[in-house]
Amino acid sequence: MSLSPFLRLQGATVGVHAADQLALAALPLTAVLLLDAGPGLVGILVAIQGAAWLLVSMPAGIIVDRFTAPTVLFAAPVLSLAASVVALIAALADLLWPLAGAAFIGAAGTVSFVLAATAVITRLMPPAQLPAGNARLELGRAAATLAAPFIVGELAMRLSPTWGYALAIVASLCAVAWLAGLDRRAIAVTPPPRQPVLAAIREGAAFVMRQRLLRGIALCAIFWNLSFFALWAIFVPFALKLLALDPRQTGAMQMTYGAGLIVGALSGGTLLSRLPPNVTLLFGPAVSVIAGVLLLLSTRTPGVILPAVAHFLVGFGPMLWLICQTTVRQLVTPPELLGRVNATIQVAVYGMRPIGALLGGWLGARFGYEAAMLAIAIGFTLSFTVVLVTPLVRLRVLPPQAEAQQGCQPA
């Protein structure tokens, strides 16, 4: 029995994200256990891997629009596969900088795949089914985010962290196999006329700035990601030193974030079909504010319950928000601009991640962990406020799907 194009896309998405998360989990363990790297060097390696999301998003978005998304969709897992092979060889041979280069290239493959898949799914589903489709794609990412650190950690203890790269190779091969049977005719479109690179970038960025829904989404995401990565940067020392949790309890708290992602992805399609979009777009930032308050209260309430609930909420609510806002982006953006519009928002979002991590660390070191947690709660509050003061709060039904060549008219 032949598989539907969407099922093949979903299978490839699981493979690509599994390879990405396995490599992300293997990199610091490989650096510390095999290459004797210190914390500063580990930070540089992880930053190199994360930099792909900032540096590659815009070029990849242009390629998605210029050469059509299917071309990128098929090439991205091959790039991830090649990077995983190089990373495994570099790790076995104790070659640090080739390992760092492979980490960047592998993440670049993931970035490109995400942008292409976000564009392709609009050709496989009618608008009313996009929330459910986006939720199913996000489920694969959520599962990989939850499982990969545990799997690689066990492999590092029992065998070697390099086995994480071996599994990443297998996951990339699975992604390639899923896409090998995908009929390109099901997702093919006519490429738009080519433009100079800078003009193409300006067109995508200008559409985001003029389209009021997209502008609100971008601003909300900027404040939220600043706060989230500030939280991610300081939570481990906050938990160990201020909450007096042990390392196992601290890891369990972070796993509840992955559990929240999975529950959000599993329920997203159903909830978004029953709730107005503005409710979902308010709910994600709102529960993040609650999570920030719970973390502040946890300093006065011993135990793991409040931190665990906070991490679950910050995974669950924002996952619903992500599915909803992705659907809105897909509907209001003309097809020929999808790659660049998604890339523009992705650059804004991921550009905030290193800044948020540095800010959280600085606040914690300079003013203490409670002050840093207060700033994080304020940042989540700002992301919630953005929804309240933009047209997102009035979005009671999903917008109609934009037509090709309707270009850059504001909503």
N, C-alpha and C positions, 0 to 999 in steps of 0.2 A: 504494500500500500504506500503510495507517495505521500510525503509529508507536506503540509501547507507551507507557503513561504514564511508566514509569521512564526510558525513553530521552528523553522530552521533559523530564523533570525534570533529567536529566544534562546535556542541551544547555543548558537555562536556567542551570544551575549554572556551566557553563563561561563563559557570557556575563556573568553577574553578577560572577564573580571576575575575569574579564579586565577588565571596566570598572573595578572597584575597584583592581586593581593598576596599570593604566594611569594612572588618576588619581593614585594614590599616587606613582608615579614622575614624573609630570609636574609635580606641585605644587612641589617644591623647585627644579626646573630653571626653571620659569616664574618663580618668585619671584626667583631670582638673576639669570637672564639677561634678563628683560623688566622686572621691577619693581625691580631693583637692591637687593634685600633682603640684609641681613647675616645672619650665622649665628644670632644671637639671634632675629631675626624668623622665619627659616626654621624654627627649632626650635618656635616658637609655632604656626606654621601646621601643621606635622606633628603637634604635640600636639593641636591642635583636631580634626584628622581622626581621630586615634587615640582621642580622648575619646568618640567616638560609641559605641565598643565598651563603654566603661564606663558611660556615662550612658543609653544607649538599650536595653541588653540587657534589663533588668528590665521596663520598660514594654512592650517588644516581646514578651517572654515572656508577660505577662499578656494581651496582645491575641491572641497565638497560641492561648491556652487559652480566652479568653472569646468571641472571634468566630470561632473555628476556624482552623486553620492554612491551609487553602486560600485564605481571604480575604487573609491576609498574603502568602502565596506569590505571588499574582497582583499585589498592590499594590506589593511591594518593588522589582521591576525597573522599574516605571514611575517610582517615586521616584528610583532611580538614574539613569534616563534624563533626568528633569527636571534633576537636579543636574549632570549632564554638560553639558547645553545651557547652563545658567547659568554654569558654570565656563568654558566656551569663550568665551562673550560677555564675562565679566568679565576673562579673560586678554587678549583682543583689545583691550579698552577700558582696560587698565591699572587695574582696580578691585580693590584688594587685599582689602578685607574682604568684599565679595560673593564673591570667590574662596574665602576661608576658610569662609564660610557654606555655599557649595556643596560644599566638601570634607566638611564635617560631615554635610550632608544625604545626600550620596552614600554615605558610610560607614554612615549609619543605615539606608539601604536594604539594604546588604550584611548588616548585623547581623540585620535582620528576616528577610531571605531565609534565612540560615543556620539560624536558629531554626525557621522554618517547614518548611524542607526536612528537618531532622533529625526532625521530628514526622511529616511526610507519608510519608517512606520506610517507616515501620513499617506503613503501610496498603497498600503496594505489594508487599511481599515477606514471605514467611514468615520466622520467626526464624532458621532455619538459613542463610538467604541474606543476612542483614543485614550480616555482615562484608564480603562481596564487594560488596554494594551501596554501603556506606559508602566502601570503597576506591575504587570508580569515581567517586563524587562528589568525594573528596579529590584524585583525579588531576587534575581540572580546575583546582583551586586550586593544586596544585603546578606544573602547566605554566604557569599565568599568573604565578606568583611567579618562575619562572625566566626567562620570556621578556620580560615587560613592561619591566623596567629596560633591557635591551639595546635593545629596539625604540624606546622613548622616547628613549634616549640617542642612537641613530643619527638619529632624526628631529630632535632638538635640534641636532645638528651639521650636518645637511644642509639642514634647512628651518627649523622652529621647534618649541619644546616644546609649543606649543598644539595641534599635530597629535596629541599624546597624548590630549587631550580629545576631538578629533574621532573618534579610534578608539574611545574609551570610549563615545561616542554610538552608534557602529555595534554595539559589543558589547552594549550595553543593548537596542538594538532587536532584536538576535538573540535575547536572553533573552525579551523580550516575545513574539516570534514563536513560539518553542518552546512557551511556555506557552499561547498562544492556542488551540492545538489540543488542549489537555489536557482530558479529560472530568472535570468536577468530581465527577461521581458516583463516580469511581474512588477519590477521596480524601476524600469527604465524611463527616463525623461529626456527631452531634447535639451542639450546644454545651452545656456543663455549666451549671448554675445560676450566675447572676452573684453575685459577692461584692464587698464593699467592697475598694478597692484595697489598703489595708494588710493586710487579712486575707488577700487572695490572695497577697501577697508573703510573709507569714509562713508560709503553708501550704507554699509551695514550698521556702523556706529550711529549715523545720522537717523536711521530708522528707529533704533532703540531710543534715542534721545527724544524724538518727536512723538513716538507712539506712547500714550500715557500709561497704558497698562504695563508695557514692557519697562518703562522708566520706573514705575513703582516696584515691579518685580526685582529689577537690578538693585535699587536702593535698599530694599528689604534684605536681599541676599548679602549685600556688602556688610551691613551692620550685624547680621546674624553670624556670618562667617568670621568676622573679627572677634566676636564674643566666643564662638565655639572653639576656635583654635587657641584663644587665650586660655579657655578652660582646659583644653587638651594638653596644653603646655604645663600647666601648674597642678593638675589634679593629682598626679602620682605623689609629688612631695607634700601637697596639701593633705592627702589621705594618710600618708605614712607619718608625717610629723605632727599635724594638727588634730586629725581624727584618731590617731593611734591605731590604724588598721594595719594588718600584716600584709605582705606582698600578695598572698593568695586572695585575701579579701579584696584588695585593691584591683587585682585582675578581674575578679568576679564582678566588681562594680562596672568596669568598662565593658564586660561582656553583656551586661543588661542593656547597654546602648545598642549593640548588635541585635539583641532580641527585640528591642523597640523597632528597629529598622524592618525586621522580618514581619512583625505583626502589622506594621503600617503598610508594607507592600502587599501582604496577603489580603488585607481588608480594604485597601485603597480603591480598587475597582468598584466594589459594592457601595462603599460609603460615598464616593464621589458621584455615583449615579443617583443617590438619594438626597444628598446635601447640596444646597446652592454653592457655587464656587466661592463666593465671598466668605461663607462660613468656614470653609476649609482653609482659605488663605489667611483668615484671622486666627484659626485654631493653632496652626503650627507655631507662629511666633508667641501666641499667648501661653501655651504650655511650656515654651522655653523660658518665659519669664517666671512661671511657677517653679520650674526646675532650678533656676538661679536662686530663688528665695529658699527653696528646700536645702540647697547646698549651704547657704548662709546659716540656716537654722541647725544644720547638722553639727556645727561646732558646739552647740549647746545641748544636743540630744545624742548621746553616745549610741553607737551601733551602726549597722549597715543599711537599715531600712530606708532612711531619707536619701542617702547617696544613690542607692539602687533605684528608687522610684524616680529620682531626678534624671539619671542616665537613661532610664527607659523612656521617660517623657521626651527627652531631647532627641531620641531616635524616632519615636512613634509619630509625634505631631509634625515635625519637619519633613518626614518621609511623605506624609499625606500632602503637605504643602508643595513638596518637590514634584509629585505626580501631577497635581493640579496646575501649578504654574508652567510645567513643561507642556501640558496640553494647551494652555492659553497661548503660549509662545508659538506652538505649531499651527494654531488656528488663525492668529492675527497676522502672521508673517507670510508674505507671498512666497511660493515655493522657490523661486530663484534667489531669494535672500536668506533662506533658512540657515544655511551653513554659516554665513557671516554674522547673522543676528545671534545665533546660539554661541558662536565663538566670542562675540563681543561681551555677552553676559558672562560667559565662562571666564574670560580674562579678568573681568571686574570681580568675580567671586573668588577665583583662585589667587588673584593678586593680593587679596586681603589675608590669605592664610598665613604666609610667613610673617606679615606685619602683626597679625593677631597673636601668633605664638611669641614673637619678640616682646610685644606689649604686655602679654600676660606674665612672662618671665620677669620683665623689668618691674612691673607693679608688685609682684610677689616679693622680689628681692628688696625693693626700695621701701614699700609701705606695709608689707605683710600680706599673708594669704587671705585674711578676711577682707582687707581693702580691695585686693584683686578680685575676689568673688563678688563684692559689691559692684565693682566696675563692670564685671561680666553680666550681672543681672541688669544693670543700666543699659548695656549694649543690646541685650535681648529686648528690653523695653523699647528702645529706639526702633528696632526692626518691626515691632508690633505697631508702634506709632505711625510708621510709614504706611502700613496698610490702611490705618484709620484715616489718613489725610490724603490719600490718592484714590483714583477711581476704582481701585481694587475692592474697596469696601462696598461699592454699589453694584458689583458684578453678580447679579442674581441668577443669570443663565450664562452658559458658555457662549462666546462670540461666534458669529458665522465664520466659515473658513474663507480666508483671503484667496482671491483669484490671482493667477499669474499676471504679471505686468501691471498690477494695481499699485505697485511700487510703494512709495514712501509717504502715503497720506496718513496724517495722524488720526487716531481714533477719536 
